[in-house]
Amino acid sequence: MRLGVIADVHANLAALEAVLAALPPVDGLVCAGDIVGYGPQPAACVDALRSWGDGDRDLLAIRGNHDRAVTAGVDPDDGMAGAGVRHARAELGADALAWLADLPPGLTGHGDCLRVAHGHPADPDRYVYPSLFDRSLLADERVLVLGHTHIQARERFEQAGWARVRRRVVLNPGSVGQPRDGEPTAAYATLTLDPEPAVALHRVDYDVERTVRAIRDAGLPAAAGERLRKGV
């Protein structure tokens, strides 16, 4: 089984469209939260992911901290984050808000193979940077998917079992819509679960200036567009 893995879309439709178009054939899509926030097109991004999951395609999505702020009526601050949350709350219809609110804060899937969390598995708001990837993050799952840091990374661990060595993985696919690792291209990953978990990290170009213009037209802070040009 092969899955696409994304996180931190942040209402950047151009980036999301580029990632979905670049995905190879997959059996499902995993989203580790923050579909909205910061960016100019929250409704279109929610619609795109909901449409992707229509029919027999499997969408496993969780709620990130910005998604939670939008649906809970909480403004995180008066800067870029707060502006993006208020914009999303104003743009999303009742149905989209209800769908976002119903997303779980974390989930497990594919038996004991996969766990998805936005931040730390014990605290969705805690950042888990690549330097903190270690065995202590893993419970029974073979693959732990994280988001929140906007930094693409993976770490593989080997665990000796009674019959053979099992491979276990901690993965952050990076941010689709607001990468912060100095590379402005949209980030995602593909994950093969069988017979052992294997991860491929991917980047794809997208029309950054299209999103910068949409940020300006939406009246969002100009800095939200400037950071996209630099990937910070």
C-alpha positions, 0 to 999 in steps of 0.5 A: 500500500502506498499513501501520499502524505501532506501537512500544513497546507495553510490555505495555499491553493496553488501549492496544494493543486501542484502537490495533488497533481504531482502525486503518483498513484496512491491508495490514500492521502494522509493530512497531518493538519493545518489545512487553513490559516495564514493563506488566502484560499481556505475554502478552496483548500478544504473543498479540494481535500474533501473532493479528493476523499470522495468516492473510494479514495481514502483521506485520513485528515486531522485538525491542526492548531490553526484549524482548531483556532478557526473553528473554536473562535480563538484568535492566536494573535494580532499578527499573521497567524491571527489575520489568517485565522480571522480570514478563514473564519470569514471565508468558510461556509457552515458546512466547511467549518463543521467538517473542519471542526469534526476532524480529530486531533490525531488518529491511527490507521491501517491497523497498528501501522500508522499514527498521525499527530500534528505536533508532539503525540502527547501535545498537538501544540508542541513542536517536534523538530527533526533533531528531536526525532527519536524512539520515545515518540513511537508507541505501537505504530510502525510509522508516526506522521507529524506536522507543525514545524513546516520542516521536511524530515524523516528518521528510521529506527530499527527494532529487533523482534522475536523473528526479525528486525522491524523498521519504524519511521518518524516522518514530517512531510514538510509544509505544502503551503508554507515551507520553513526550511529555506526551500520555497517549493511545496513539500510532501511525501509518499509512504509505502507500508508493505512489507516494511515502511519506506518513505520518499520525500518530494518537492514540487514547484508551484506559482508562488506569485499567484499566492502572493497576489491572492494574499494581497487581494485578500487584505492579508499581511504582505509578510505572509507572501514575502515568506513564501518567496524565501521558504521561511 
